[in-house]
Amino acid sequence: MINEVAIDPEVLLEWSKDRGKSKEFLNNYGLGTRRIVSSFPKNKPSKLISFLMRKVDSLDNENHKYRYGIMIESLRECLYLRESKVNSNKDWYELIQNEVIPFDTVIARKNFDCENILTLEDLSESDFLYLDHQISFNRTQKDFIKSIRGLLNLTTSKIVVVDAYAWKPNSIKVIKSIIDEVNNRRFKSQQVEFTVIYKELNYGSPAPNASFFKSEIEKEFDSFPTEIDLKVIQLKESDESDTFHNRYIMNNFGGVSLGHGLDIADKEHTTDEITMLSKNTYTKRWNQFVKNLDFQIVDLA
């Protein structure tokens, strides 16, 4: 649902010459969209931005330079750090071709021998910028994981699963599948903090304590992945907090909300929807559940 996109630096220069294209870039790439720009051929945001800004002098129009600067500066907010160590002074097309792990999409000025390429001409005729922000899936684990694989594969250091009923048996199996997918992500230089957040219930069957719930997740594995730090938090609403109801999966590059949540019973005739969070909604929910918890902590493990 979310793609890593490598963009030819010459394309960014070309877009800066057109007010509509530069605005299109700002609105359709980055946090809250289905397109996350790759840091390639650098592996740090500051280095990529310096690398790209050195090209600004090739523009001879001050308005174009201004728009180009805004476009490049916007990359600081959300950039997928591809862990490739290459000589960025070499030809960009050659570097792309030599990458062992392919990009989800490559946008280039001209066609060349590369997987998943879109030229500027292709882009103008494709639906790449108009992909649905909501998709329907059959409520099976396989179809669910397939639908969110792009988001999971881009995980670098942190991912959060929020579901009031995450402790149910079917949900635990889905969490196991999510952990497996994150553990098989493209690049693994960083340890991943994997947090599961669930809710204290005041009715029906009580939710288990956090230690028991965590152990139930770990039991799904013959050996729990060493590169995943599992954290389980039980929350409850307060008089000042928001309502804890909707279900989310979020990482540093975006998030999705789920209709029925993780309690997937593998019944192919049933369906659900996954909806991508807008930039504003993602920021709100990330703050609520990650940066500044908006609920009372009942238990954690």
C-alpha positions as CSV (number, residue, x, y, z in Angstrom):
1,M,0.0,0.0,0.0
2,I,3.0,2.3,0.5
3,N,5.9,2.3,-1.9
4,E,9.6,3.3,-1.8
5,V,10.2,5.6,-4.8
6,A,13.6,6.4,-6.2
7,I,13.5,9.7,-8.3
8,D,16.0,10.8,-10.9
9,P,17.5,14.1,-9.6
10,E,17.0,15.5,-13.1
11,V,13.3,14.8,-12.8
12,L,13.1,16.9,-9.6
13,L,14.9,19.7,-11.5
14,E,12.4,19.4,-14.3
15,W,9.4,19.5,-12.0
16,S,10.6,22.6,-10.3
17,K,10.2,24.5,-13.6
18,D,6.5,23.9,-13.5
19,R,4.4,25.3,-10.6
20,G,1.8,22.6,-11.0
21,K,4.3,19.7,-11.1
22,S,6.2,21.1,-8.1
23,K,2.9,21.3,-6.1
24,E,2.0,17.9,-7.3
25,F,5.2,16.6,-5.8
26,L,4.6,18.3,-2.5
27,N,1.1,16.9,-2.3
28,N,1.7,13.3,-3.5
29,Y,5.0,12.2,-2.0
30,G,5.9,11.7,1.7
31,L,4.0,11.3,4.9
32,G,0.3,10.6,4.5
33,T,0.7,9.4,0.9
34,R,1.4,6.0,-0.8
35,R,4.8,7.2,-2.1
36,I,7.8,7.6,0.2
37,V,10.9,9.0,-1.5
38,S,14.1,6.9,-1.1
39,S,17.3,8.5,0.2
40,F,19.2,6.7,-2.6
41,P,22.1,7.3,-3.5
42,K,22.7,8.5,0.1
43,N,21.8,6.9,3.4
44,K,21.3,10.0,5.5
45,P,18.7,12.8,5.0
46,S,21.2,15.6,5.4
47,K,23.5,14.0,2.8
48,L,20.8,13.5,0.3
49,I,19.5,17.1,0.7
50,S,23.1,18.5,0.3
51,F,23.6,16.2,-2.8
52,L,20.4,17.5,-4.4
53,M,20.9,21.1,-3.5
54,R,24.3,21.2,-5.3
55,K,22.3,20.8,-8.5
56,V,20.2,24.0,-8.0
57,D,22.7,26.2,-9.9
58,S,21.8,24.3,-13.1
59,L,18.5,26.2,-12.9
60,D,18.7,29.8,-14.4
61,N,15.3,31.0,-13.1
62,E,14.9,32.3,-9.6
63,N,11.3,31.0,-9.3
64,H,12.5,27.6,-10.4
65,K,15.3,27.7,-7.8
66,Y,12.9,28.7,-5.1
67,R,10.4,25.9,-5.9
68,Y,13.3,23.4,-6.1
69,G,14.5,24.4,-2.7
70,I,11.0,23.9,-1.2
71,M,10.7,20.5,-2.8
72,I,14.1,19.3,-1.5
73,E,13.5,20.7,2.0
74,S,10.2,18.8,2.2
75,L,12.2,15.6,2.1
76,R,13.5,16.1,5.6
77,E,10.0,15.2,7.0
78,C,9.8,11.7,5.6
79,L,12.6,9.9,3.7
80,Y,13.2,6.2,3.6
81,L,16.8,5.6,4.4
82,R,18.1,3.0,2.0
83,E,21.2,1.4,3.5
84,S,23.2,1.4,0.3
85,K,26.8,2.6,0.3
86,V,27.5,3.7,-3.2
87,N,29.6,6.4,-4.9
88,S,27.0,9.1,-5.6
89,N,29.4,10.7,-8.1
90,K,28.8,7.9,-10.5
91,D,26.0,7.9,-13.1
92,W,22.6,7.7,-11.3
93,Y,21.2,5.3,-13.8
94,E,24.2,2.9,-13.4
95,L,23.8,3.1,-9.6
96,I,20.1,2.2,-9.8
97,Q,20.8,-0.8,-12.1
98,N,23.4,-2.1,-9.7
99,E,21.2,-2.1,-6.7
100,V,20.6,-5.7,-5.5
101,I,17.3,-5.0,-3.8
102,P,14.9,-3.4,-6.3
103,F,12.9,-0.3,-5.6
104,D,9.1,-0.4,-5.6
105,T,9.1,2.4,-8.2
106,V,11.8,4.2,-10.1
107,I,10.9,7.6,-11.8
108,A,13.4,8.5,-14.5
109,R,13.7,11.1,-17.2
110,K,14.4,8.3,-19.8
111,N,13.8,4.6,-20.1
112,F,16.5,2.2,-19.2
113,D,17.0,-1.4,-18.1
114,C,15.4,-1.4,-14.7
115,E,12.6,-3.0,-12.8
116,N,9.4,-1.0,-11.9
117,I,10.4,2.1,-14.0
118,L,8.1,5.0,-14.9
119,T,9.4,7.6,-17.2
120,L,7.9,11.1,-17.2
121,E,5.8,10.1,-20.2
122,D,4.6,7.0,-18.4
123,L,3.8,8.9,-15.3
124,S,1.5,11.3,-17.2
125,E,-0.5,8.4,-18.6
126,S,-0.6,6.2,-15.5
127,D,-2.7,6.2,-12.3
128,F,0.4,6.3,-10.1
129,L,-0.6,9.6,-8.5
130,Y,-4.2,8.5,-8.1
131,L,-3.9,5.3,-6.2
132,D,-6.8,4.6,-3.8
133,H,-6.2,5.5,-0.2
134,Q,-8.6,2.8,0.8
135,I,-8.6,-0.8,-0.3
136,S,-10.8,-3.8,0.4
137,F,-9.4,-7.2,1.3
138,N,-10.7,-10.7,2.0
139,R,-10.5,-11.2,5.8
140,T,-7.8,-13.9,5.6
141,Q,-4.3,-13.4,7.1
142,K,-2.7,-13.9,3.7
143,D,-4.7,-11.2,2.0
144,F,-4.4,-8.9,4.9
145,I,-0.6,-9.1,5.1
146,K,-0.4,-8.8,1.3
147,S,-2.4,-5.5,1.5
148,I,-0.1,-3.9,4.1
149,R,3.2,-5.5,3.0
150,G,4.6,-2.3,1.6
151,L,4.1,-0.4,4.9
152,L,5.6,-3.3,6.9
153,N,8.6,-3.7,4.7
154,L,9.5,0.0,5.1
155,T,9.7,-0.3,8.9
156,T,13.1,0.8,10.2
157,S,13.0,1.3,14.0
158,K,9.5,1.5,15.3
159,I,6.1,0.0,14.5
160,V,2.9,0.2,16.6
161,V,-0.2,-2.0,16.5
162,V,-3.3,-0.5,18.2
163,D,-6.3,-2.7,18.7
164,A,-8.5,-2.8,21.8
165,Y,-9.0,-6.5,21.4
166,A,-5.5,-7.4,20.2
167,W,-5.3,-10.2,22.8
168,K,-7.9,-12.4,21.1
169,P,-6.5,-15.7,19.7
170,N,-7.0,-14.8,16.0
171,S,-5.5,-11.4,16.6
172,I,-2.4,-13.0,18.2
173,K,-1.9,-15.1,15.1
174,V,-2.1,-12.0,12.9
175,I,0.4,-10.1,15.1
176,K,2.7,-13.1,14.6
177,S,2.4,-12.7,10.9
178,I,3.1,-9.0,11.1
179,I,6.2,-9.6,13.2
180,D,7.4,-12.2,10.6
181,E,6.9,-9.6,7.8
182,V,8.7,-6.9,9.7
183,N,11.5,-9.3,10.5
184,N,11.9,-10.0,6.8
185,R,12.1,-6.3,5.9
186,R,14.5,-5.1,3.3
187,F,17.2,-3.5,5.5
188,K,17.9,-4.5,9.1
189,S,20.7,-2.3,10.5
190,Q,18.4,-1.1,13.3
191,Q,16.6,-3.0,16.0
192,V,12.8,-2.6,15.7
193,E,10.7,-1.7,18.7
194,F,7.4,-3.5,18.0
195,T,4.6,-2.2,20.3
196,V,1.2,-3.7,20.7
197,I,-1.4,-1.5,22.5
198,Y,-4.7,-2.9,23.8
199,K,-7.5,-1.7,26.1
200,E,-8.7,-2.4,29.6
201,L,-12.3,-3.7,29.3
202,N,-15.0,-2.8,31.8
203,Y,-17.5,-5.4,30.4
204,G,-17.5,-9.0,29.1
205,S,-14.4,-11.1,29.4
206,P,-11.6,-9.2,31.0
207,A,-8.4,-8.5,29.0
208,P,-5.3,-10.4,30.1
209,N,-2.5,-8.6,31.9
210,A,0.4,-7.4,29.7
211,S,2.9,-10.0,30.7
212,F,0.5,-12.9,29.9
213,F,-0.4,-11.3,26.6
214,K,3.2,-10.8,25.6
215,S,4.0,-14.4,26.5
216,E,1.1,-15.6,24.3
217,I,2.6,-13.7,21.4
218,E,6.0,-15.1,22.0
219,K,4.6,-18.7,22.2
220,E,3.7,-18.4,18.5
221,F,7.4,-18.6,17.6
222,D,9.8,-21.4,17.8
223,S,12.4,-18.7,18.5
224,F,11.4,-15.1,18.8
225,P,13.3,-12.8,16.4
226,T,16.3,-11.3,18.1
227,E,16.0,-8.1,16.0
228,I,12.5,-7.3,17.3
229,D,12.0,-5.8,20.8
230,L,8.4,-6.7,21.7
231,K,6.5,-4.3,24.0
232,V,2.9,-4.7,25.2
233,I,0.9,-1.9,26.7
234,Q,-2.6,-1.9,28.2
235,L,-4.4,1.4,28.3
236,K,-7.6,2.8,29.6
237,E,-9.5,6.0,28.8
238,S,-9.6,8.9,31.2
239,D,-12.0,11.8,31.5
240,E,-9.6,13.9,29.5
241,S,-8.6,11.4,26.9
242,D,-9.9,10.6,23.4
243,T,-12.0,7.5,22.9
244,F,-9.9,4.3,22.4
245,H,-11.8,2.5,19.7
246,N,-10.3,2.6,16.2
247,R,-7.6,0.1,15.1
248,Y,-4.3,1.3,13.6
249,I,-0.9,0.0,12.4
250,M,1.7,2.8,12.2
251,N,5.4,3.1,11.6
252,N,7.7,6.1,10.9
253,F,6.5,6.4,7.3
254,G,2.7,6.3,7.8
255,G,-0.2,4.3,9.0
256,V,-3.5,2.6,8.2
257,S,-6.7,2.2,10.0
258,L,-8.7,-1.1,10.0
259,G,-12.5,-1.5,10.1
260,H,-12.8,-4.8,12.0
261,G,-9.3,-5.0,13.4
262,L,-6.9,-7.9,13.8
263,D,-9.5,-10.6,14.8
264,I,-9.3,-12.2,11.3
265,A,-10.9,-15.7,11.2
266,D,-9.7,-16.6,7.6
267,K,-13.2,-16.6,6.1
268,E,-12.7,-15.7,2.5
269,H,-16.3,-14.6,1.9
270,T,-15.9,-11.8,4.5
271,T,-14.2,-8.5,3.7
272,D,-12.9,-5.4,5.4
273,E,-11.3,-2.1,4.4
274,I,-7.8,-0.7,5.1
275,T,-7.6,3.1,4.9
276,M,-4.4,5.1,4.7
277,L,-4.1,7.8,7.4
278,S,-3.8,11.3,6.1
279,K,-0.8,13.3,7.2
280,N,-2.9,15.1,9.9
281,T,-4.6,12.0,11.2
282,Y,-1.3,10.1,11.3
283,T,0.4,12.9,13.3
284,K,-2.5,13.0,15.7
285,R,-2.6,9.2,16.3
286,W,1.2,8.9,16.4
287,N,1.2,11.6,19.1
288,Q,-1.7,9.9,21.0
289,F,-0.2,6.4,21.0
290,V,3.6,6.9,20.7
291,K,5.0,10.3,21.4
292,N,2.7,11.6,24.2
293,L,0.3,8.8,25.4
294,D,-3.2,10.3,25.7
295,F,-4.4,7.5,27.9
296,Q,-3.7,6.0,31.3
297,I,-1.3,3.1,31.4
298,V,-2.9,0.1,33.2
299,D,-0.1,-2.4,32.6
300,L,3.0,-3.0,30.4
301,A,5.5,-5.7,29.6
